[in-house]
Structure formats: structure tokens, C-alpha cells
Amino acid sequence: MRSYWITGVVLAVAGAACASSQGERVQDARMEQAEAHAQAQDKAVEHNQAVREDAIEGSADRARDNVAAADGRAESANKELVNVSEERAKYQSQARTRLDKLGVQIDEAQQKLSALGGRAPTELKGECATAAQQYKSLQRDVSHLHETPADAWEATTKQVDKRMSSLDERISELKDDIDDVS
């Protein structure tokens, strides 16, 4: 009788260890899946950046050709306007790309927190939600950069850069904390 009881206990412990191991494998697979998805999204963001850059350069080249074809009056001023417009468009495109990459990282963090399930600390979930809110705020601001007056352009872009750097740091720390938990 005692041997059956011991055998039952051993089987229960072995079953629990196997279930735990299986659960860890599923969690690891979900983490890897989140990372692979993030890498694919990063490649798509970079491709979109290249397409936008090509469109900006093409548009600026056409504008320069139009300025050159026009009569000589105010040619210098028109060239300067074209150059400023191109610089602004490139900044906006680069800011959008940087922001899109931050969005990919937030999405990856959310997927990893979801994979952790009940093991995910509430504080990390809150930090991820805060990062997502900062991202949305920056997304609005970057989408409205084209409305920025010339005299406020430099201050506005410095502020956007500062906020993006802050968000980047927050996400990096969040990802490190998630990795420590998993």
C-alpha cells in the first residue's frame, strides 16, 4: 500500500514538472514569436523610410527643375525655399521612422507581457501603458510637424527629439525588466 502511495506522489511530482516545463516552452516560443514579429515590422519600417526618402528627393528635384526653368527673378529665394522644404520633409520622415520603430518595440513589449501572463508584474504593465501613451502623443505631434511655423521649427524639433529619446530610454528599460522576469 505504501509503495502505491509513493508511486502516486512521484507521478504527481513528475507530472507537475512536465507541465511546468511545457508551460515554459510555450512561453519561450511566444517570446521568440514576438521578437520575430518585431524584426519583420522593423524591416517594413525601414522599407517605408526608403520609399519616403525617394519620394522626398524626387519632389525636391522636380521643384528645383521648375525653379531653374522659371525666369531669373527670385531664383535664389526659390531655391532656398525648396531646400528648406526638403530638409523639413526629410526630418519629418526620419522622425516618423524613429517613432515607428519605437512603436514596434512597444508592441513587442506588450506581446511579451501577454506571454508572461500572470507572472507579468503589474508595474511593468503600467510602464508599458505609459510608454504607449507617450508614443501616441508623439505620433500626433510628428503628424502635425508640417503645420509648424518657421520661427518655431527648431524649438519644436528639439522638443520632439528630446521626447523621443526619453521614450526610447523608457522602452529600453522596460524591455530589460521584461527579460529579467522571463
N, C-alpha and C positions, 0 to 999 in steps of 0.2 A: 504494500500500500504506500509506504513511504517512498519507494522508488518511482511510483507513478506521480506522486506529488512533486518530487524533484524534477522529473522529466517535464511535467507541465510548467513548472517555473522556468526551466531552461528554455523551453519552446516559446514561452511568453516573452522572455527577455530577448531571445534571438529574433522573434517577430517584430518586436519594437525597434530593435537596432536596424533591422532590414527596412522597416517603414521609414525610420529616420534617415537612413542612407538614401532611400529612394526620394524622399522629400527634398533632401539636399541636392540631389542630382537634378531634379525638376527645377529647383530654384536656380542652380548654376546654369542650366540650359536657358532659362528665361533671362538671366543676366546677360549671357552671351548673345542671345537674340536681340536684346535691347542695344547692346554695343554694335552689333552688325547693322541693325536698322539705322543707328545714328551715323555710322560710317557711310552708308548709302545716301542718307539725307545730306551729309556734308559734301559728297561728290556732286549731288544735284545742285546745291547752293553754289558751289564753285563754277559749275557749268553755267548757271543762270548769270553769275557775275561776269563771266567771259562774254556771254551774249549781250548783256547790258553795255559792257565796255565797248564792244564792237559797234553797237548802235550809237553810243555817245560820240565815238570818234567819227563815224560816218556822217552823223548830223553836223558835227563841227566842221568837218571837211567841206560839206555842201554849203554851209554858211560862209566859210572862208572864200569858196569859189564865187558865191553870189556877191560878196563884198568886193572881190577883185574885179568882177565883171561890171560892177556899178561904176559910175563916174567917180573921179578922184576926190570929190568933196567928202570930207569927214571919213575918209578911208581908215585913217589911223584910229579914230574913236570907234568905228565899227569893228575893226579887228580886235581892239581891246575888249569890247562887249562880247564878241564871240569867244575870246579866250577866257573871260570871267565866267561866262555861261558854261563853257566846257569844264572848267575847274569845279564849279558848283555841282554840275551833274555827276562828275566823277566822285566827288566827296559823298554825295547822296548815295550813289551806287555802292561805294565801299562801306559806308555806314550801314546800308541795308544788308549787305553781305555779312558783315560782322555781327549784326543783330540777328540775322537768320541762323548763323552758326550758334549763337547763344541760345536761340530758341530750340535748336536741335539738342543741345546739351541739357536744357531744362526738360525736354520731352524724355530724353534718356534717363534722367534722374527720376522722373515720375514713374517710368516703366520699372526701374529697379526698385523703387519704393513699393510699387504694387507687387512685384515678385517677392519681396520680403514679407508681405502680408502682415500678420500680427506682430512680427518681430521688428517692424519698422517703427522707430521711436516717433512719438507724436511731435517732438521738437523738430525732427528732420522734415516731417510732413509740412509743418508750419513754415519752415525755412524755404521749402520748395514752393509753397504757395506765395510767399513774399517775393521770391525771385520771379515767379510767373507774373505777378502784378507789376513789378518793376519793368519786366520785359514788355508788357502791354503798354505801359506808359511811354517807354522809349519808342516803341513801334509807332505810336500816334505822333510823337514829336518828329521822328525821322520822316514819316509820310507827309508832314507839313513843312519840311525844311524849304521847299520851293517857295513858300509864302514869306520867308524871312527877308526883311528889308536889308539892303546893302550895308547900312550903318550898324546893324545888329548881327550880321553874319558871323564875324569872328567870335564874338562872345557866345553866340548860340552854339556854334560848332565846338567850342572849348567845353561848354557845359555838357553837350551830348557826349563828347569823348570821355569826360570825367565820369559821367553816369554809366557809360558802357564799361569802363574799366572797373568801376565799383561792382557792377553786376557780374562781370567776368570773375572777379575775386570771390564773390559770394557763391557763384556756381561751382567754382573750383573747390572751395572749402566744403560745399555740400556733397560733391562727388566723392571727396576724400572721406568724409564722415560716413557716407553710404557704404563705401568699400570697407571701412573699418567694421561696420555692423555685419556685413555679409560674409 
